[in-house]
Amino acid sequence: MVYAYDGTYFCCAWCQDDDDPDPRFRRADKELCVRCNRAVQQAQKYTLTIAQVNGILRFQRDACALCREEPDYESGFPDGTTRTFWHIDHDHACCAPGGSCGRCVRGMLCLTCNATRLPAYERLPEMLRDSPRFNDYLRNPPARHPHAQSTSHDLGGPRGAFSSILDAFFSH
């Protein structure tokens, strides 16, 4: 059994993980583990629900939409951060910095693709943009695909939570 720092048993309300919540991290919702709390905050910043984020990730097959990198949940976050592997990409021409209206969300990317690769590609002159993968992503963003819409399977905690990994493992 895992007990929270106040002596009570802790189990995340969404992902059902019983990882001990780290007291160093502030959580807006004390019912959620650190990972779920961060996922909720990130989704809200981009005017999305966790179900919508999960739908996009499901459509992308839990991999970055550009480099196809998958997070390594066993050894931590491959992007070197302690926050989250996934970064929500949106069209910066649509909304002011620091958030999004939700309609301009394009997909879920790893930190490297979201912070360096895609911005560098978008800064290129039109005649030099010759990458089929990047061009397809920009023309047909995964978040706008009909199959990326959330379903009843996407209503739980964030994909990548231990319980989601177990569900995926046993459903094959």
Secondary structure, 3 states (H helix, E strand, C coil): CCECCCCCECCCCCCCCCCCCCCCCCCCCCCCCHHHHHHHHHHHHCCCCHHHHHHHHHHCCCCCCCCCCCCCCCCCCCCCCCCCCCEEEECCCCCCCCCCCCCCEEEEECHHHHHHHHHHHHHCCHHHCCCHHHHHHHHCCHHHCHHHCCCHHHCCCCCCCHHHHHHHHHCC
